[in-house]
Every structure is written in structure tokens, then in C-alpha cells.
Amino acid sequence: MRTWALLRALAANGHGIVFLGIDSPLEIQANDSSVHRLCEQAFAMPRNIETPPGPRMHLSRARNLFSRKPHSVEATRSKSAAQRIRELLDSGGIDAVFCEQTQPLINVPDPLPVPLFLDNHNAEHVIWQRFLRHARNPLARLYAWLESEKLREWERGSCERAKLAITCSEQDRRILQSLCPRTSFFVVPNALDTDRYFPASQEEPFKVLFQGGMDWYPNRDAVQHFVRSILPEIRGSIPGIEFVVAGRNPSRGFRRRLARDPHVRFTGTLEDIRPEVAGAAVCVVPLRIGSGTRLKILEAAAMEKAIVSTRLGAEGLEFRHNEEIVLADDPSDFAQAVVGLMRDARRRNWLGLNARKRVEEQYSFPVLCKTLEDAMAIIPEAQLPDPRELCPAGASLS
């Protein structure tokens, strides 16, 4: 969603865009027409990776153990993408490269003949460091430590290549700036189209919602944590509760394991998340692992939903506790926060109204357009003579 929002913002700000996306063929097909409407040219380069994780993914990770590069970087390697990027740069029509996340830089020539803008969705090495806090398997802990160290060095080198590095939160800026003190950083927050995400009076009084892709481990961990450690206490007070997990690619085993509880329902991949959000009485973000900022919070807030989150889940967003969101880290505190909101429609509505206002003021599409243009203006004109054609190298089409 961040990639899509930034593409729209670049186009709205008058930049011509040559888009090169590295992703799975299905996701490329699903987004092809909308991308072409925004871009002067668009190229889709598939990568050979399984999501959700399967046997080939595990074998790929094992083979990568002795590589100096992180697995996620090697997984994004694409000979066809690297060749096309070189051709575009050699054509002389590209004034800057705008790269979404650090992994696709494996396909971008170094040095570059034009300035590089690097957009960091997360501080990736921090995600693996946080995974270490909760992992019990010694092999998993060893793997996480190795990957976090590799990612930290990869992020350091990537940010050092950039004329400007962008983050979605001040917290991530501080983390990455500490790795690369000489690099210029700028915070461009995540944003939503508030005309598309709007309040709808379809609330189901017993529905609690978590939205997020199930091919992303921090989301799977959050759902499992909620079902095992939080939901039983909520159910003790509100027996009719339904916990809905709305997000793409839940594996069959994960669904089977957690959906044994009759109060848990998986929607699977959805074309439009908004009807599920509209029906929620409370949206929950029980994240224990992650970085960046959570678009799921902005989605729920824009639709005037009451939200309960861990502090980690809400980090990087300027939402005020007990005014625009409820924050709780202890499982029992989290459960009681949900129960309290389920029983108090007036407070739910009040929190939702405040949350919507926060999104309009700080996380709306017009704010994104202005902030992004302010960030790009940092590059001196002598280095960026005519910034009309930006190539988001390796950006995800999802």
C-alpha cells in the first residue's frame, strides 16, 4: 500500500514515472492496469520465491546461511530486472532512481549515474532482533541473529548509496541514521486516501477484527498470540465474540491450527478490505514484532473504528492513548481494553471520531504529496537537473 500511495503521489506532483516492479507473477497481473494508468512505462519482473513459506522457501533459507547477503535480498535478485534497469539508465531518459525498500538494490548498478532516493518501509534488521525476544527454538534464534546482522550491514550500505533516504516514522529515521550518520534522511509518513476509506454504519456488535497479510510473520505471530493469550479472557466476559482475521495467503496449516476455535474466522485474500473493517466493533493490533508504521491502524482509524494496539503495534504513529487509540501490552490488559470497548458504544464512537481526525490531519493523501515533494526538494538542483522521470526500481506491485 505504501508503494502504491507513493506512486500516486509522484504522479500527482507532476513527475513522469518509469516503473519496474519485482514481484510474483500473480500480483503483477492483478495490478497491471492500475500501474499503467499512472506510469509512462511499466515493467513487471517476476522473482522465484514462495509465499506463504513452503519447502522451497525453507531450502532457500538453508542455502543462504553462509552467504553474506540477507535471504530477503537474494530472494529479490532478478537478472531480467538488473538488465532492464541498466538499459533504462543507458537510454539517458532517467533523472533519478526511486527504490522501494533496500532489497531491490541488489539489481541496481553501483555506482549510479543519477541520484538515488531510497524509501525504507521498515528498519528491517530491527524486525529480526525483535523476533529473537519471542523465539524459543535455538535454531530459529540462531537464524534470526544471523539475518539481523546481515540486514543491518545491508541497510547500512544501501542507505550510504542514497542521496536521500526516506523513512515512514521518526523512530525508524533515528535507527537508520545511527547506521549512516552522513546520509540525509527525511520522514514521509504512511498515508491513506480518506475519500476511499470513510465511515460506514455496518457495525456487527460482537466482531473483533485483525487485518494484515498472513504471509508476513509478524502478523501471524500477532494472530497466534491473540488467539492463545488474549481471546480466552475476552470470551469469558463476552461469550458471543467472533475474531475475524482478514488478510492474504494464510497457509492451510496455520488456518487449520487456529480455526479449531469456533470463534475464529479467516477470510483469506480479499479484493477489498473495507467491508470487513466497516463491520468491526473493535480493531486489534496485538503485534509483538515489527518496524515501520502500521497501515492497518490508519485503515481502521479512517473508518472511525475503535482500535486496541500494543505500543509496538502503534509505534511511529502520533495517536494519543485513550483519545485516538487504546494501548495495552499485557495480554490481560489488552483483553480488558477490548471488553470495555465492546460494552461501551459511546466510547467506541468517540475514539473513532478522534482517530479519523488524526488521519485527516497527518496521514491523508494530500499530506503525503506535500511531504514527499518537500523530501525530494532536499536534493540540490545541480544534482537533479530535471526531476520529471523517476524509476521506482524493484517496487512491489502489491
C-alpha positions as CSV (number, residue, x, y, z in Angstrom):
1,M,0.0,0.0,0.0
2,R,2.8,2.4,0.7
3,T,4.4,1.8,-2.7
4,W,1.0,2.4,-4.4
5,A,0.5,5.6,-2.4
6,L,3.9,6.9,-3.3
7,L,3.4,6.1,-7.0
8,R,0.2,8.1,-6.9
9,A,1.9,11.0,-5.1
10,L,4.7,11.1,-7.6
11,A,2.2,11.2,-10.4
12,A,0.1,13.9,-8.7
13,N,3.2,16.0,-8.2
14,G,3.8,16.0,-11.9
15,H,6.6,13.5,-12.2
16,G,6.8,11.2,-15.2
17,I,7.3,7.7,-14.0
18,V,9.0,4.6,-15.4
19,F,8.0,1.8,-13.1
20,L,9.9,-1.5,-12.7
21,G,8.3,-4.0,-10.3
22,I,9.8,-7.1,-8.9
23,D,7.1,-9.5,-7.5
24,S,5.2,-12.7,-8.0
25,P,3.5,-13.1,-11.4
26,L,0.0,-13.2,-9.8
27,E,0.5,-9.9,-8.0
28,I,1.9,-8.3,-11.1
29,Q,-1.2,-9.3,-13.2
30,A,-3.6,-8.1,-10.5
31,N,-2.2,-4.6,-10.5
32,D,-1.0,-4.2,-14.1
33,S,-3.8,-1.9,-15.4
34,S,-3.8,0.5,-12.5
35,V,0.0,0.8,-12.6
36,H,-0.1,1.6,-16.3
37,R,-2.6,4.4,-15.8
38,L,-0.1,6.2,-13.5
39,C,3.2,5.5,-15.4
40,E,4.6,6.4,-18.7
41,Q,6.1,2.9,-18.9
42,A,5.8,-0.1,-16.6
43,F,7.8,-3.3,-16.5
44,A,6.9,-6.4,-14.4
45,M,9.8,-8.7,-13.4
46,P,8.8,-11.9,-11.6
47,R,11.0,-13.4,-8.8
48,N,11.3,-17.0,-7.9
49,I,10.0,-17.1,-4.3
50,E,7.1,-18.8,-2.5
51,T,4.7,-17.0,-0.3
52,P,3.5,-18.2,2.1
53,P,6.6,-20.1,3.2
54,G,6.9,-23.6,1.9
55,P,9.5,-26.3,1.3
56,R,11.3,-24.3,-1.4
57,M,11.5,-21.3,0.8
58,H,13.0,-23.3,3.7
59,L,15.6,-24.8,1.4
60,S,16.4,-21.4,0.0
61,R,17.0,-20.1,3.5
62,A,19.2,-23.0,4.4
63,R,21.3,-22.4,1.3
64,N,21.6,-18.8,2.2
65,L,23.1,-19.4,5.7
66,F,26.7,-19.0,4.5
67,S,26.0,-16.0,2.2
68,R,27.0,-12.5,3.3
69,K,23.8,-11.2,1.9
70,P,20.4,-11.5,3.7
71,H,18.0,-14.0,2.3
72,S,15.4,-11.4,1.5
73,V,17.9,-9.6,-0.7
74,E,18.9,-12.8,-2.5
75,A,15.2,-13.6,-3.0
76,T,14.8,-10.3,-4.8
77,R,17.7,-10.8,-7.2
78,S,16.5,-10.8,-10.8
79,K,18.7,-10.9,-13.8
80,S,16.0,-9.6,-16.1
81,A,15.3,-6.7,-13.7
82,A,19.0,-5.8,-13.5
83,Q,19.3,-5.8,-17.3
84,R,16.2,-3.7,-17.8
85,I,17.4,-1.1,-15.2
86,R,20.8,-0.9,-17.0
87,E,19.0,-0.4,-20.3
88,L,16.8,2.4,-18.9
89,L,19.8,4.2,-17.4
90,D,21.8,3.9,-20.6
91,S,18.9,5.4,-22.5
92,G,19.6,8.8,-20.8
93,G,15.9,9.5,-20.0
94,I,16.1,8.8,-16.3
95,D,16.9,11.6,-13.9
96,A,16.7,9.7,-10.6
97,V,16.0,6.2,-9.2
98,F,13.4,5.9,-6.5
99,C,13.8,2.5,-4.9
100,E,11.2,1.0,-2.6
101,Q,13.0,-0.8,0.3
102,T,16.6,-1.8,0.3
103,Q,16.3,-5.4,-1.0
104,P,15.8,-4.5,-4.7
105,L,19.1,-2.5,-4.8
106,I,20.7,-5.9,-5.5
107,N,19.6,-5.3,-9.1
108,V,20.6,-1.6,-9.3
109,P,24.1,-0.7,-10.6
110,D,26.6,0.7,-8.2
111,P,27.7,3.5,-8.7
112,L,24.6,5.1,-10.3
113,P,24.8,7.9,-12.8
114,V,21.8,9.6,-11.2
115,P,20.7,10.3,-7.7
116,L,19.1,7.5,-5.6
117,F,16.1,8.1,-3.4
118,L,15.7,5.1,-1.0
119,D,12.3,4.6,0.7
120,N,12.6,2.4,3.8
121,H,9.3,0.8,4.8
122,N,10.9,-0.6,8.0
123,A,14.2,-0.9,9.7
124,E,14.4,-4.5,8.6
125,H,17.2,-5.7,11.0
126,V,15.1,-4.5,13.9
127,I,12.3,-6.9,13.0
128,W,14.6,-9.9,13.3
129,Q,16.0,-8.5,16.6
130,R,12.5,-8.4,18.0
131,F,11.8,-11.9,16.7
132,L,14.7,-13.0,18.9
133,R,12.8,-11.9,22.0
134,H,10.0,-14.4,21.4
135,A,11.7,-17.3,19.5
136,R,12.2,-20.4,21.6
137,N,13.7,-22.7,19.1
138,P,17.6,-22.4,19.3
139,L,18.0,-22.9,15.6
140,A,15.4,-20.2,14.9
141,R,17.1,-17.9,17.3
142,L,20.5,-18.5,15.6
143,Y,19.0,-17.9,12.1
144,A,17.3,-14.7,13.3
145,W,20.5,-13.4,14.8
146,L,22.5,-14.1,11.6
147,E,19.8,-12.5,9.4
148,S,19.6,-9.4,11.6
149,E,23.3,-8.9,11.4
150,K,23.3,-9.3,7.6
151,L,20.4,-7.0,7.2
152,R,22.0,-4.3,9.4
153,E,25.0,-4.3,7.2
154,W,22.9,-4.4,4.0
155,E,20.8,-1.5,5.3
156,R,23.9,0.5,6.2
157,G,25.4,0.0,2.7
158,S,22.1,0.8,1.0
159,C,21.5,4.0,2.9
160,E,25.1,5.1,2.2
161,R,24.4,4.8,-1.5
162,A,21.4,7.1,-1.3
163,K,21.4,10.8,-1.9
164,L,18.3,10.8,0.3
165,A,16.9,8.0,2.5
166,I,13.2,8.2,3.4
167,T,11.5,6.5,6.4
168,C,7.9,6.3,7.4
169,S,8.5,7.3,11.1
170,E,10.8,9.4,13.2
171,Q,11.8,6.2,15.2
172,D,13.0,4.4,12.0
173,R,14.8,7.6,11.0
174,R,16.8,7.6,14.2
175,I,17.6,3.9,13.9
176,L,18.9,4.1,10.3
177,Q,20.5,7.5,10.8
178,S,22.6,5.9,13.6
179,L,23.9,3.4,11.0
180,C,24.6,6.1,8.3
181,P,25.3,9.4,10.0
182,R,26.4,11.0,6.7
183,T,23.2,10.2,4.8
184,S,20.4,12.7,4.5
185,F,17.1,11.3,5.9
186,F,13.6,12.6,5.7
187,V,10.4,11.2,7.3
188,V,7.5,10.7,4.8
189,P,4.6,9.1,6.9
190,N,2.3,6.4,5.6
191,A,-0.9,7.8,4.3
192,L,-4.4,6.8,3.2
193,D,-6.9,8.1,0.7
194,T,-9.6,9.3,3.1
195,D,-12.1,9.7,0.3
196,R,-11.8,5.9,-0.2
197,Y,-11.6,4.9,3.5
198,F,-14.6,6.5,5.1
199,P,-17.0,5.7,8.0
200,A,-19.8,3.2,7.3
201,S,-22.6,2.2,9.6
202,Q,-22.3,-1.6,9.3
203,E,-21.0,-2.5,12.7
204,E,-21.5,-6.0,14.0
205,P,-21.5,-5.7,17.8
206,F,-19.6,-8.9,18.5
207,K,-16.9,-8.7,15.8
208,V,-13.3,-8.1,16.6
209,L,-11.0,-7.7,13.5
210,F,-7.3,-8.1,12.7
211,Q,-6.3,-7.2,9.2
212,G,-3.0,-7.9,7.6
213,G,-1.2,-10.3,5.2
214,M,-0.7,-13.7,6.7
215,D,2.4,-14.2,4.5
216,W,4.2,-11.7,6.9
217,Y,5.5,-13.5,10.0
218,P,4.9,-10.6,12.5
219,N,1.2,-10.7,11.5
220,R,1.0,-14.5,12.0
221,D,2.7,-14.1,15.4
222,A,0.2,-11.4,16.4
223,V,-2.8,-13.5,15.5
224,Q,-1.5,-16.6,17.3
225,H,-0.7,-14.5,20.3
226,F,-4.2,-13.0,20.3
227,V,-5.9,-16.4,20.0
228,R,-3.9,-18.1,22.6
229,S,-3.3,-15.4,25.2
230,I,-6.0,-12.8,24.8
231,L,-9.1,-14.2,23.2
232,P,-9.9,-16.7,26.0
233,E,-10.2,-13.9,28.6
234,I,-12.4,-11.8,26.2
235,R,-14.6,-14.8,25.6
236,G,-15.0,-15.3,29.4
237,S,-16.7,-11.9,29.5
238,I,-18.3,-11.8,26.0
239,P,-19.2,-15.4,25.0
240,G,-20.5,-14.4,21.6
241,I,-17.4,-12.8,20.3
242,E,-16.1,-13.5,16.8
243,F,-12.5,-12.9,16.0
244,V,-12.0,-12.3,12.2
245,V,-8.6,-12.5,10.6
246,A,-8.7,-10.6,7.2
247,G,-5.6,-10.9,5.1
248,R,-3.9,-12.6,2.2
249,N,-2.3,-16.0,2.0
250,P,-3.0,-17.7,5.3
251,S,-1.4,-21.1,5.0
252,R,-3.6,-24.2,5.2
253,G,-1.8,-25.4,8.3
254,F,-2.0,-22.0,10.1
255,R,-5.7,-21.7,9.4
256,R,-6.4,-25.3,10.5
257,R,-4.4,-24.9,13.7
258,L,-6.1,-21.7,14.9
259,A,-9.6,-22.1,13.4
260,R,-10.2,-25.1,15.6
261,D,-11.6,-22.4,17.9
262,P,-15.1,-21.8,16.6
263,H,-14.8,-18.1,17.5
264,V,-12.0,-17.6,14.9
265,R,-12.7,-17.0,11.2
266,F,-10.2,-16.4,8.4
267,T,-11.4,-14.5,5.3
268,G,-8.5,-15.4,3.1
269,T,-7.4,-13.0,0.4
270,L,-9.8,-10.1,-0.2
271,E,-10.1,-7.7,-3.1
272,D,-11.4,-5.0,-0.8
273,I,-10.7,-4.9,3.0
274,R,-13.2,-2.1,3.7
275,P,-16.4,-4.1,4.2
276,E,-14.6,-6.2,6.8
277,V,-13.3,-3.1,8.6
278,A,-16.8,-1.5,8.4
279,G,-18.3,-4.5,10.2
280,A,-15.9,-4.5,13.1
281,A,-16.8,-3.3,16.6
282,V,-13.2,-3.1,17.6
283,C,-10.0,-3.5,15.5
284,V,-7.0,-5.0,17.2
285,V,-3.2,-4.8,16.6
286,P,-1.6,-7.2,19.0
287,L,1.8,-7.0,17.3
288,R,4.9,-8.1,19.2
289,I,7.4,-8.0,16.3
290,G,7.8,-5.4,13.6
291,S,9.1,-2.0,12.5
292,G,7.8,0.9,10.4
293,T,4.2,2.1,10.9
294,R,1.0,0.1,10.6
295,L,-1.3,0.9,7.7
296,K,-3.9,-1.4,9.4
297,I,-4.2,1.3,12.1
298,L,-4.7,4.0,9.5
299,E,-7.3,2.0,7.7
300,A,-9.3,1.4,10.8
301,A,-8.9,5.0,12.1
302,A,-10.0,6.5,8.8
303,M,-13.2,4.4,9.0
304,E,-13.8,5.7,12.6
305,K,-13.1,2.4,14.3
306,A,-12.0,1.9,17.9
307,I,-8.6,0.4,18.0
308,V,-6.7,-1.5,20.7
309,S,-3.0,-2.0,20.0
310,T,0.3,-2.9,21.7
311,R,2.7,0.0,21.9
312,L,4.9,-1.7,19.4
313,G,2.0,-2.0,17.1
314,A,1.3,1.7,17.2
315,E,4.9,2.9,17.2
316,G,5.8,5.7,14.8
317,L,2.2,7.0,14.7
318,E,1.2,10.1,16.6
319,F,-2.0,8.6,18.0
320,R,-2.8,9.5,21.6
321,H,-3.5,6.8,24.2
322,N,-7.1,6.8,25.4
323,E,-8.0,9.6,23.0
324,E,-7.5,8.1,19.5
325,I,-6.4,4.6,20.3
326,V,-6.1,2.3,23.4
327,L,-2.6,0.9,24.1
328,A,-2.0,-2.3,26.1
329,D,0.9,-4.7,26.2
330,D,0.0,-7.1,28.9
331,P,-2.4,-9.8,27.5
332,S,-4.9,-9.4,30.3
333,D,-4.8,-5.6,30.0
334,F,-5.3,-6.0,26.2
335,A,-8.3,-8.3,26.7
336,Q,-10.0,-5.9,29.3
337,A,-9.5,-3.0,26.9
338,V,-11.3,-4.9,24.2
339,V,-14.1,-6.0,26.6
340,G,-14.5,-2.4,27.8
341,L,-14.9,-1.1,24.3
342,M,-17.3,-3.8,23.2
343,R,-19.5,-2.8,26.1
344,D,-19.4,0.9,25.5
345,A,-20.6,2.0,22.1
346,R,-20.4,5.7,23.0
347,R,-16.6,5.4,23.8
348,R,-16.1,3.4,20.6
349,N,-17.7,6.2,18.6
350,W,-15.7,8.9,20.4
351,L,-12.4,7.2,19.8
352,G,-13.3,6.5,16.2
353,L,-14.1,10.2,15.5
354,N,-10.8,11.3,17.1
355,A,-8.9,8.7,15.1
356,R,-10.4,9.8,11.8
357,K,-9.5,13.4,12.6
358,R,-5.9,12.4,13.3
359,V,-5.7,10.6,9.9
360,E,-7.1,13.6,8.1
361,E,-4.6,16.0,9.7
362,Q,-1.4,13.9,9.5
363,Y,-1.8,10.8,7.3
364,S,-4.0,11.7,4.4
365,F,-3.0,11.7,0.7
366,P,-2.6,15.5,0.3
367,V,-0.2,15.5,3.3
368,L,1.8,12.7,1.6
369,C,2.0,14.6,-1.6
370,K,3.4,17.7,0.1
371,T,5.8,15.8,2.4
372,L,7.2,13.7,-0.4
373,E,7.8,16.8,-2.6
374,D,9.5,18.5,0.4
375,A,11.7,15.5,0.8
376,M,12.8,15.4,-2.9
377,A,13.5,19.1,-2.8
378,I,16.4,18.4,-0.5
379,I,18.5,17.3,-3.5
380,P,20.3,20.3,-5.0
381,E,19.2,21.3,-8.4
382,A,22.7,20.7,-9.7
383,Q,22.4,17.0,-8.8
384,L,18.9,16.7,-10.1
385,P,18.5,18.9,-13.2
386,D,15.0,17.9,-14.3
387,P,13.3,15.5,-11.9
388,R,10.5,14.5,-14.3
389,E,11.2,10.8,-14.7
390,L,11.6,8.7,-11.6
391,C,12.1,4.9,-11.8
392,P,10.8,3.1,-8.7
393,A,13.3,0.2,-9.2
394,G,12.1,-3.0,-7.7
395,A,9.0,-1.6,-6.1
396,S,6.3,-4.1,-5.0
397,L,3.1,-4.1,-7.0
398,S,1.1,-5.4,-4.1
